[in-house]
Amino acid sequence: MEELSIWLEEQSGGVRTYLEFQQKVSVLLKTDAANSALYALMGAIAQRFYQKYDGEPLPVDAANGALSELRSIVANASSSMQADAQHQLALLNELAGLELSARRISSAH
C-alpha cells in the first residue's frame, strides 16, 4: 500500500491517473488476498471516475479535488489494515457507496 500511496502522490490527477490506479490495485488484489475486498472497492471507485470523465474536459481544480479524495481514501485504507475487524468493515461499507467528485473547488477562501 505504501508504494501505491507514493505513486499517487506523484500523479497530476488527470483522468488517466484513475485508470492506472485501477490497474495497480488490480495487481494488489491478486497479490494481497487478505485485503482483496479493499483493493476491489478502491479499484471500482477509480474505474467509475475514469468511465465518467474519460473524454470529457476536467478542469485542473476539479481534478485536484478528486485526486485529494483518492489520496485520502488510500491513507484511510492503509491505516485500516492494522485496525480491528469492525473498523475494517466500516471502511469497506463506506467505500462501497463512495463516488469521487470532480467538483470545482473555490479558490476564494
N, CA, C and O atoms as CSV, one atom per row, in Angstrom:
chain,resi,resn,atom,element,x,y,z
A,1,MET,N,N,0.836,-1.193,0.000
A,1,MET,CA,C,0.000,0.000,0.000
A,1,MET,C,C,0.880,1.257,0.000
A,1,MET,O,O,0.502,2.287,-0.556
A,2,GLU,N,N,2.041,1.160,0.622
A,2,GLU,CA,C,2.936,2.316,0.671
A,2,GLU,C,C,3.399,2.725,-0.727
A,2,GLU,O,O,3.460,3.914,-1.041
A,3,GLU,N,N,3.722,1.746,-1.559
A,3,GLU,CA,C,4.138,2.055,-2.934
A,3,GLU,C,C,3.010,2.722,-3.705
A,3,GLU,O,O,3.248,3.643,-4.488
A,4,LEU,N,N,1.784,2.260,-3.487
A,4,LEU,CA,C,0.623,2.853,-4.139
A,4,LEU,C,C,0.450,4.301,-3.703
A,4,LEU,O,O,0.170,5.174,-4.525
A,5,SER,N,N,0.613,4.546,-2.445
A,5,SER,CA,C,0.485,5.902,-1.903
A,5,SER,C,C,1.563,6.820,-2.476
A,5,SER,O,O,1.277,7.956,-2.852
A,6,ILE,N,N,2.777,6.338,-2.542
A,6,ILE,CA,C,3.887,7.131,-3.102
A,6,ILE,C,C,3.617,7.435,-4.573
A,6,ILE,O,O,3.797,8.568,-5.021
A,7,TRP,N,N,3.188,6.425,-5.321
A,7,TRP,CA,C,2.872,6.625,-6.737
A,7,TRP,C,C,1.781,7.675,-6.892
A,7,TRP,O,O,1.874,8.556,-7.747
A,8,LEU,N,N,0.759,7.579,-6.073
A,8,LEU,CA,C,-0.368,8.504,-6.161
A,8,LEU,C,C,0.052,9.941,-5.854
A,8,LEU,O,O,-0.473,10.878,-6.456
A,9,GLU,N,N,0.977,10.121,-4.940
A,9,GLU,CA,C,1.477,11.459,-4.611
A,9,GLU,C,C,2.192,12.106,-5.794
A,9,GLU,O,O,2.267,13.331,-5.882
A,10,GLU,N,N,2.711,11.296,-6.690
A,10,GLU,CA,C,3.452,11.805,-7.852
A,10,GLU,C,C,2.552,12.105,-9.052
A,10,GLU,O,O,3.026,12.615,-10.067
A,11,GLN,N,N,1.267,11.794,-8.945
A,11,GLN,CA,C,0.360,11.947,-10.081
A,11,GLN,C,C,-0.243,13.346,-10.150
A,11,GLN,O,O,-0.364,14.044,-9.143
A,12,SER,N,N,-0.617,13.734,-11.372
A,12,SER,CA,C,-1.181,15.063,-11.595
A,12,SER,C,C,-2.699,15.093,-11.432
A,12,SER,O,O,-3.278,16.164,-11.247
A,13,GLY,N,N,-3.344,13.937,-11.497
A,13,GLY,CA,C,-4.782,13.896,-11.309
A,13,GLY,C,C,-5.593,13.888,-12.576
A,13,GLY,O,O,-6.818,14.002,-12.532
A,14,GLY,N,N,-4.929,13.756,-13.704
A,14,GLY,CA,C,-5.672,13.632,-14.953
A,14,GLY,C,C,-6.483,12.346,-14.958
A,14,GLY,O,O,-6.257,11.462,-14.131
A,15,VAL,N,N,-7.411,12.240,-15.870
A,15,VAL,CA,C,-8.303,11.087,-15.920
A,15,VAL,C,C,-7.518,9.778,-16.028
A,15,VAL,O,O,-7.918,8.763,-15.458
A,16,ARG,N,N,-6.432,9.803,-16.738
A,16,ARG,CA,C,-5.616,8.589,-16.897
A,16,ARG,C,C,-5.070,8.075,-15.556
A,16,ARG,O,O,-4.843,6.874,-15.406
A,17,THR,N,N,-4.862,8.950,-14.603
A,17,THR,CA,C,-4.398,8.546,-13.280
A,17,THR,C,C,-5.331,7.488,-12.689
A,17,THR,O,O,-4.872,6.535,-12.059
A,18,TYR,N,N,-6.625,7.653,-12.889
A,18,TYR,CA,C,-7.614,6.756,-12.289
A,18,TYR,C,C,-7.624,5.395,-12.973
A,18,TYR,O,O,-7.875,4.376,-12.330
A,19,LEU,N,N,-7.353,5.376,-14.267
A,19,LEU,CA,C,-7.228,4.114,-14.973
A,19,LEU,C,C,-5.990,3.365,-14.483
A,19,LEU,O,O,-6.052,2.167,-14.204
A,20,GLU,N,N,-4.884,4.067,-14.381
A,20,GLU,CA,C,-3.654,3.447,-13.903
A,20,GLU,C,C,-3.795,2.990,-12.453
A,20,GLU,O,O,-3.293,1.928,-12.087
A,21,PHE,N,N,-4.469,3.780,-11.633
A,21,PHE,CA,C,-4.712,3.407,-10.238
A,21,PHE,C,C,-5.500,2.097,-10.188
A,21,PHE,O,O,-5.160,1.185,-9.435
A,22,GLN,N,N,-6.549,2.018,-10.993
A,22,GLN,CA,C,-7.374,0.809,-11.021
A,22,GLN,C,C,-6.533,-0.398,-11.420
A,22,GLN,O,O,-6.693,-1.481,-10.858
A,23,GLN,N,N,-5.655,-0.220,-12.369
A,23,GLN,CA,C,-4.788,-1.315,-12.805
A,23,GLN,C,C,-3.826,-1.727,-11.685
A,23,GLN,O,O,-3.576,-2.916,-11.484
A,24,LYS,N,N,-3.297,-0.759,-10.969
A,24,LYS,CA,C,-2.368,-1.052,-9.875
A,24,LYS,C,C,-3.060,-1.802,-8.744
A,24,LYS,O,O,-2.499,-2.755,-8.203
A,25,VAL,N,N,-4.276,-1.386,-8.377
A,25,VAL,CA,C,-4.960,-2.094,-7.292
A,25,VAL,C,C,-5.428,-3.475,-7.747
A,25,VAL,O,O,-5.599,-4.368,-6.918
A,26,SER,N,N,-5.638,-3.664,-9.049
A,26,SER,CA,C,-5.975,-4.996,-9.562
A,26,SER,C,C,-4.829,-5.970,-9.328
A,26,SER,O,O,-5.054,-7.137,-9.006
A,27,VAL,N,N,-3.610,-5.495,-9.488
A,27,VAL,CA,C,-2.435,-6.326,-9.219
A,27,VAL,C,C,-2.351,-6.632,-7.721
A,27,VAL,O,O,-2.107,-7.773,-7.328
A,28,LEU,N,N,-2.555,-5.607,-6.892
A,28,LEU,CA,C,-2.503,-5.808,-5.442
A,28,LEU,C,C,-3.589,-6.767,-4.977
A,28,LEU,O,O,-3.375,-7.553,-4.054
A,29,LEU,N,N,-4.740,-6.703,-5.607
A,29,LEU,CA,C,-5.850,-7.586,-5.268
A,29,LEU,C,C,-5.426,-9.050,-5.401
A,29,LEU,O,O,-5.839,-9.899,-4.610
A,30,LYS,N,N,-4.614,-9.329,-6.390
A,30,LYS,CA,C,-4.176,-10.705,-6.639
A,30,LYS,C,C,-3.010,-11.116,-5.744
A,30,LYS,O,O,-2.831,-12.302,-5.466
A,31,THR,N,N,-2.222,-10.152,-5.293
A,31,THR,CA,C,-1.024,-10.488,-4.525
A,31,THR,C,C,-1.215,-10.340,-3.019
A,31,THR,O,O,-0.382,-10.817,-2.247
A,32,ASP,N,N,-2.291,-9.691,-2.586
A,32,ASP,CA,C,-2.553,-9.479,-1.164
A,32,ASP,C,C,-3.994,-9.894,-0.867
A,32,ASP,O,O,-4.870,-9.053,-0.664
A,33,ALA,N,N,-4.215,-11.197,-0.848
A,33,ALA,CA,C,-5.567,-11.739,-0.708
A,33,ALA,C,C,-6.254,-11.307,0.586
A,33,ALA,O,O,-7.481,-11.214,0.628
A,34,ALA,N,N,-5.499,-11.047,1.620
A,34,ALA,CA,C,-6.091,-10.653,2.899
A,34,ALA,C,C,-6.822,-9.314,2.809
A,34,ALA,O,O,-7.694,-9.022,3.627
A,35,ASN,N,N,-6.467,-8.509,1.819
A,35,ASN,CA,C,-7.082,-7.194,1.650
A,35,ASN,C,C,-7.761,-7.041,0.294
A,35,ASN,O,O,-7.923,-5.922,-0.194
A,36,SER,N,N,-8.155,-8.139,-0.311
A,36,SER,CA,C,-8.690,-8.099,-1.671
A,36,SER,C,C,-9.974,-7.282,-1.776
A,36,SER,O,O,-10.173,-6.593,-2.776
A,37,ALA,N,N,-10.845,-7.338,-0.782
A,37,ALA,CA,C,-12.087,-6.545,-0.840
A,37,ALA,C,C,-11.758,-5.056,-0.852
A,37,ALA,O,O,-12.386,-4.278,-1.570
A,38,LEU,N,N,-10.790,-4.676,-0.071
A,38,LEU,CA,C,-10.369,-3.276,-0.010
A,38,LEU,C,C,-9.849,-2.809,-1.368
A,38,LEU,O,O,-10.228,-1.740,-1.846
A,39,TYR,N,N,-8.995,-3.598,-1.980
A,39,TYR,CA,C,-8.456,-3.237,-3.289
A,39,TYR,C,C,-9.535,-3.222,-4.360
A,39,TYR,O,O,-9.550,-2.341,-5.221
A,40,ALA,N,N,-10.432,-4.189,-4.309
A,40,ALA,CA,C,-11.509,-4.243,-5.299
A,40,ALA,C,C,-12.385,-2.999,-5.215
A,40,ALA,O,O,-12.760,-2.436,-6.244
A,41,LEU,N,N,-12.712,-2.568,-4.011
A,41,LEU,CA,C,-13.554,-1.376,-3.857
A,41,LEU,C,C,-12.823,-0.109,-4.283
A,41,LEU,O,O,-13.415,0.760,-4.922
A,42,MET,N,N,-11.552,0.005,-3.937
A,42,MET,CA,C,-10.797,1.182,-4.369
A,42,MET,C,C,-10.684,1.210,-5.890
A,42,MET,O,O,-10.784,2.272,-6.505
A,43,GLY,N,N,-10.476,0.051,-6.489
A,43,GLY,CA,C,-10.403,-0.022,-7.938
A,43,GLY,C,C,-11.720,0.360,-8.592
A,43,GLY,O,O,-11.736,1.029,-9.626
A,44,ALA,N,N,-12.816,-0.061,-7.994
A,44,ALA,CA,C,-14.135,0.275,-8.539
A,44,ALA,C,C,-14.396,1.775,-8.475
A,44,ALA,O,O,-14.981,2.344,-9.397
A,45,ILE,N,N,-13.972,2.409,-7.407
A,45,ILE,CA,C,-14.132,3.862,-7.264
A,45,ILE,C,C,-13.370,4.575,-8.381
A,45,ILE,O,O,-13.905,5.470,-9.034
A,46,ALA,N,N,-12.120,4.172,-8.592
A,46,ALA,CA,C,-11.297,4.794,-9.630
A,46,ALA,C,C,-11.863,4.499,-11.015
A,46,ALA,O,O,-11.866,5.374,-11.881
A,47,GLN,N,N,-12.333,3.298,-11.226
A,47,GLN,CA,C,-12.875,2.924,-12.532
A,47,GLN,C,C,-14.134,3.736,-12.857
A,47,GLN,O,O,-14.301,4.192,-13.988
A,48,ARG,N,N,-15.014,3.915,-11.875
A,48,ARG,CA,C,-16.221,4.713,-12.113
A,48,ARG,C,C,-15.859,6.152,-12.475
A,48,ARG,O,O,-16.465,6.739,-13.372
A,49,PHE,N,N,-14.881,6.716,-11.786
A,49,PHE,CA,C,-14.458,8.075,-12.076
A,49,PHE,C,C,-13.897,8.151,-13.492
A,49,PHE,O,O,-14.236,9.053,-14.258
A,50,TYR,N,N,-13.044,7.206,-13.825
A,50,TYR,CA,C,-12.445,7.178,-15.164
A,50,TYR,C,C,-13.525,7.083,-16.236
A,50,TYR,O,O,-13.503,7.832,-17.213
A,51,GLN,N,N,-14.456,6.177,-16.056
A,51,GLN,CA,C,-15.511,5.983,-17.050
A,51,GLN,C,C,-16.404,7.219,-17.177
A,51,GLN,O,O,-16.880,7.538,-18.267
A,52,LYS,N,N,-16.624,7.896,-16.081
A,52,LYS,CA,C,-17.487,9.079,-16.101
A,52,LYS,C,C,-16.834,10.246,-16.833
A,52,LYS,O,O,-17.518,10.992,-17.534
A,53,TYR,N,N,-15.530,10.415,-16.682
A,53,TYR,CA,C,-14.851,11.591,-17.219
A,53,TYR,C,C,-13.924,11.316,-18.396
A,53,TYR,O,O,-13.307,12.247,-18.912
A,54,ASP,N,N,-13.811,10.079,-18.829
A,54,ASP,CA,C,-12.960,9.769,-19.973
A,54,ASP,C,C,-13.494,10.496,-21.201
A,54,ASP,O,O,-14.652,10.323,-21.580
A,55,GLY,N,N,-12.652,11.300,-21.812
A,55,GLY,CA,C,-13.037,12.058,-22.997
A,55,GLY,C,C,-13.751,13.358,-22.696
A,55,GLY,O,O,-14.100,14.102,-23.613
A,56,GLU,N,N,-13.971,13.637,-21.433
A,56,GLU,CA,C,-14.632,14.875,-21.021
A,56,GLU,C,C,-13.585,15.857,-20.498
A,56,GLU,O,O,-12.562,15.439,-19.955
A,57,PRO,N,N,-13.827,17.139,-20.654
A,57,PRO,CA,C,-12.893,18.110,-20.065
A,57,PRO,C,C,-12.980,18.058,-18.534
A,57,PRO,O,O,-14.069,18.022,-17.960
A,58,LEU,N,N,-11.845,18.055,-17.910
A,58,LEU,CA,C,-11.779,18.003,-16.449
A,58,LEU,C,C,-10.907,19.166,-15.986
A,58,LEU,O,O,-9.682,19.102,-16.095
A,59,PRO,N,N,-11.531,20.235,-15.466
A,59,PRO,CA,C,-10.748,21.384,-15.016
A,59,PRO,C,C,-9.708,20.989,-13.963
A,59,PRO,O,O,-9.930,20.081,-13.162
A,60,VAL,N,N,-8.592,21.675,-13.982
A,60,VAL,CA,C,-7.483,21.356,-13.085
A,60,VAL,C,C,-7.919,21.375,-11.621
A,60,VAL,O,O,-7.550,20.476,-10.865
A,61,ASP,N,N,-8.689,22.368,-11.206
A,61,ASP,CA,C,-9.088,22.424,-9.799
A,61,ASP,C,C,-10.014,21.275,-9.430
A,61,ASP,O,O,-9.967,20.776,-8.306
A,62,ALA,N,N,-10.848,20.854,-10.360
A,62,ALA,CA,C,-11.723,19.704,-10.117
A,62,ALA,C,C,-10.906,18.419,-10.044
A,62,ALA,O,O,-11.153,17.570,-9.188
A,63,ALA,N,N,-9.940,18.278,-10.935
A,63,ALA,CA,C,-9.062,17.099,-10.923
A,63,ALA,C,C,-8.282,17.035,-9.620
A,63,ALA,O,O,-8.114,15.959,-9.046
A,64,ASN,N,N,-7.806,18.177,-9.153
A,64,ASN,CA,C,-7.060,18.209,-7.898
A,64,ASN,C,C,-7.933,17.794,-6.718
A,64,ASN,O,O,-7.467,17.106,-5.810
A,65,GLY,N,N,-9.189,18.206,-6.729
A,65,GLY,CA,C,-10.111,17.828,-5.655
A,65,GLY,C,C,-10.359,16.331,-5.627
A,65,GLY,O,O,-10.342,15.719,-4.559
A,66,ALA,N,N,-10.590,15.737,-6.788
A,66,ALA,CA,C,-10.815,14.293,-6.866
A,66,ALA,C,C,-9.555,13.530,-6.468
A,66,ALA,O,O,-9.635,12.507,-5.788
A,67,LEU,N,N,-8.395,14.024,-6.888
A,67,LEU,CA,C,-7.138,13.371,-6.530
A,67,LEU,C,C,-6.911,13.431,-5.021
A,67,LEU,O,O,-6.442,12.464,-4.421
A,68,SER,N,N,-7.238,14.548,-4.421
A,68,SER,CA,C,-7.122,14.681,-2.972
A,68,SER,C,C,-8.022,13.667,-2.258
A,68,SER,O,O,-7.628,13.067,-1.258
A,69,GLU,N,N,-9.229,13.489,-2.784
A,69,GLU,CA,C,-10.140,12.486,-2.214
A,69,GLU,C,C,-9.543,11.089,-2.328
A,69,GLU,O,O,-9.587,10.314,-1.373
A,70,LEU,N,N,-8.984,10.766,-3.494
A,70,LEU,CA,C,-8.412,9.440,-3.691
A,70,LEU,C,C,-7.218,9.225,-2.770
A,70,LEU,O,O,-7.052,8.138,-2.217
A,71,ARG,N,N,-6.399,10.233,-2.602
A,71,ARG,CA,C,-5.266,10.117,-1.674
A,71,ARG,C,C,-5.753,9.865,-0.253
A,71,ARG,O,O,-5.155,9.078,0.480
A,72,SER,N,N,-6.830,10.527,0.133
A,72,SER,CA,C,-7.411,10.325,1.459
A,72,SER,C,C,-7.943,8.899,1.612
A,72,SER,O,O,-7.795,8.287,2.670
A,73,ILE,N,N,-8.550,8.384,0.573
A,73,ILE,CA,C,-9.053,7.006,0.588
A,73,ILE,C,C,-7.896,6.032,0.814
A,73,ILE,O,O,-7.998,5.116,1.630
A,74,VAL,N,N,-6.807,6.235,0.093
A,74,VAL,CA,C,-5.647,5.348,0.228
A,74,VAL,C,C,-5.054,5.460,1.632
A,74,VAL,O,O,-4.676,4.447,2.220
A,75,ALA,N,N,-4.969,6.662,2.172
A,75,ALA,CA,C,-4.442,6.834,3.532
A,75,ALA,C,C,-5.331,6.133,4.547
A,75,ALA,O,O,-4.830,5.455,5.444
A,76,ASN,N,N,-6.640,6.287,4.416
A,76,ASN,CA,C,-7.564,5.611,5.329
A,76,ASN,C,C,-7.473,4.099,5.183
A,76,ASN,O,O,-7.507,3.370,6.175
A,77,ALA,N,N,-7.359,3.636,3.955
A,77,ALA,CA,C,-7.253,2.204,3.705
A,77,ALA,C,C,-5.974,1.643,4.318
A,77,ALA,O,O,-5.979,0.566,4.914
A,78,SER,N,N,-4.896,2.375,4.169
A,78,SER,CA,C,-3.622,1.930,4.720
A,78,SER,C,C,-3.690,1.808,6.240
A,78,SER,O,O,-3.217,0.823,6.809
A,79,SER,N,N,-4.271,2.797,6.891
A,79,SER,CA,C,-4.357,2.745,8.352
A,79,SER,C,C,-5.345,1.682,8.818
A,79,SER,O,O,-5.182,1.125,9.904
A,80,SER,N,N,-6.363,1.393,8.018
A,80,SER,CA,C,-7.355,0.397,8.435
A,80,SER,C,C,-6.806,-1.023,8.379
A,80,SER,O,O,-7.354,-1.924,9.014
A,81,MET,N,N,-5.726,-1.229,7.625
A,81,MET,CA,C,-5.159,-2.573,7.523
A,81,MET,C,C,-4.682,-3.088,8.878
A,81,MET,O,O,-4.602,-4.297,9.096
A,82,GLN,N,N,-4.371,-2.178,9.777
A,82,GLN,CA,C,-3.899,-2.558,11.106
A,82,GLN,C,C,-5.010,-2.468,12.164
A,82,GLN,O,O,-4.790,-2.778,13.335
A,83,ALA,N,N,-6.189,-2.047,11.740
A,83,ALA,CA,C,-7.300,-1.840,12.678
A,83,ALA,C,C,-8.045,-3.149,12.934
A,83,ALA,O,O,-7.800,-4.169,12.289
A,84,ASP,N,N,-8.958,-3.083,13.897
A,84,ASP,CA,C,-9.763,-4.261,14.199
A,84,ASP,C,C,-10.784,-4.512,13.086
A,84,ASP,O,O,-11.013,-3.653,12.235
A,85,ALA,N,N,-11.383,-5.683,13.106
A,85,ALA,CA,C,-12.308,-6.104,12.048
A,85,ALA,C,C,-13.502,-5.170,11.914
A,85,ALA,O,O,-13.969,-4.925,10.802
A,86,GLN,N,N,-13.995,-4.654,13.008
A,86,GLN,CA,C,-15.154,-3.749,12.958
A,86,GLN,C,C,-14.808,-2.469,12.196
A,86,GLN,O,O,-15.608,-1.991,11.392
A,87,HIS,N,N,-13.631,-1.918,12.443
A,87,HIS,CA,C,-13.188,-0.712,11.745
A,87,HIS,C,C,-12.977,-1.005,10.258
A,87,HIS,O,O,-13.343,-0.198,9.404
A,88,GLN,N,N,-12.397,-2.139,9.960
A,88,GLN,CA,C,-12.165,-2.521,8.567
A,88,GLN,C,C,-13.480,-2.665,7.818
A,88,GLN,O,O,-13.612,-2.203,6.685
A,89,LEU,N,N,-14.457,-3.311,8.459
A,89,LEU,CA,C,-15.760,-3.486,7.826
A,89,LEU,C,C,-16.452,-2.142,7.603
A,89,LEU,O,O,-17.086,-1.931,6.570
A,90,ALA,N,N,-16.329,-1.245,8.563
A,90,ALA,CA,C,-16.924,0.089,8.414
A,90,ALA,C,C,-16.317,0.811,7.215
A,90,ALA,O,O,-17.037,1.461,6.457
A,91,LEU,N,N,-15.008,0.704,7.035
A,91,LEU,CA,C,-14.360,1.343,5.883
A,91,LEU,C,C,-14.822,0.705,4.578
A,91,LEU,O,O,-15.109,1.409,3.610
A,92,LEU,N,N,-14.894,-0.610,4.548
A,92,LEU,CA,C,-15.353,-1.287,3.329
A,92,LEU,C,C,-16.768,-0.847,2.966
A,92,LEU,O,O,-17.058,-0.601,1.795
A,93,ASN,N,N,-17.643,-0.748,3.953
A,93,ASN,CA,C,-19.011,-0.292,3.694
A,93,ASN,C,C,-19.032,1.139,3.183
A,93,ASN,O,O,-19.820,1.472,2.297
A,94,GLU,N,N,-18.184,1.977,3.728
A,94,GLU,CA,C,-18.101,3.363,3.272
A,94,GLU,C,C,-17.608,3.425,1.822
A,94,GLU,O,O,-18.153,4.170,1.007
A,95,LEU,N,N,-16.597,2.653,1.513
A,95,LEU,CA,C,-16.045,2.650,0.157
A,95,LEU,C,C,-17.039,2.093,-0.868
A,95,LEU,O,O,-17.049,2.519,-2.023
A,96,ALA,N,N,-17.857,1.156,-0.448
A,96,ALA,CA,C,-18.805,0.524,-1.372
A,96,ALA,C,C,-19.762,1.541,-1.995
A,96,ALA,O,O,-20.200,1.360,-3.130
A,97,GLY,N,N,-20.085,2.596,-1.274
A,97,GLY,CA,C,-21.019,3.583,-1.802
A,97,GLY,C,C,-20.377,4.899,-2.201
A,97,GLY,O,O,-21.081,5.873,-2.469
A,98,LEU,N,N,-19.072,4.944,-2.244
A,98,LEU,CA,C,-18.369,6.199,-2.474
A,98,LEU,C,C,-18.171,6.485,-3.952
A,98,LEU,O,O,-17.843,5.595,-4.737
A,99,GLU,N,N,-18.373,7.723,-4.311
A,99,GLU,CA,C,-18.089,8.221,-5.662
A,99,GLU,C,C,-17.139,9.405,-5.514
A,99,GLU,O,O,-17.371,10.291,-4.691
A,100,LEU,N,N,-16.082,9.422,-6.298
A,100,LEU,CA,C,-15.208,10.593,-6.332
A,100,LEU,C,C,-15.954,11.708,-7.027
A,100,LEU,O,O,-16.688,11.469,-7.986
A,101,SER,N,N,-15.773,12.903,-6.559
A,101,SER,CA,C,-16.444,14.026,-7.213
A,101,SER,C,C,-15.411,14.891,-7.911
A,101,SER,O,O,-14.288,15.064,-7.438
A,102,ALA,N,N,-15.814,15.414,-9.019
A,102,ALA,CA,C,-14.955,16.341,-9.753
A,102,ALA,C,C,-15.591,17.714,-9.639
A,102,ALA,O,O,-15.856,18.387,-10.635
A,103,ARG,N,N,-15.824,18.103,-8.417
A,103,ARG,CA,C,-16.447,19.400,-8.204
A,103,ARG,C,C,-15.399,20.498,-8.275
A,103,ARG,O,O,-14.221,20.289,-7.985
A,104,ARG,N,N,-15.850,21.632,-8.656
A,104,ARG,CA,C,-14.942,22.772,-8.704
A,104,ARG,C,C,-14.659,23.212,-7.269
A,104,ARG,O,O,-15.553,23.257,-6.425
A,105,ILE,N,N,-13.426,23.525,-7.027
A,105,ILE,CA,C,-13.013,23.984,-5.712
A,105,ILE,C,C,-12.847,25.493,-5.793
A,105,ILE,O,O,-12.124,26.012,-6.644
A,106,SER,N,N,-13.513,26.166,-4.917
A,106,SER,CA,C,-13.434,27.619,-4.920
A,106,SER,C,C,-12.032,28.055,-4.516
A,106,SER,O,O,-11.483,27.580,-3.522
A,107,SER,N,N,-11.469,28.952,-5.289
A,107,SER,CA,C,-10.131,29.443,-4.955
A,107,SER,C,C,-10.189,30.603,-3.975
A,107,SER,O,O,-9.159,31.013,-3.441
A,108,ALA,N,N,-11.368,31.131,-3.732
A,108,ALA,CA,C,-11.521,32.236,-2.776
A,108,ALA,C,C,-11.869,31.662,-1.415
A,108,ALA,O,O,-12.902,31.013,-1.256
A,109,HIS,N,N,-11.021,31.895,-0.447
A,109,HIS,CA,C,-11.245,31.383,0.919
A,109,HIS,C,C,-11.419,32.526,1.876
A,109,HIS,O,O,-11.618,32.306,3.071
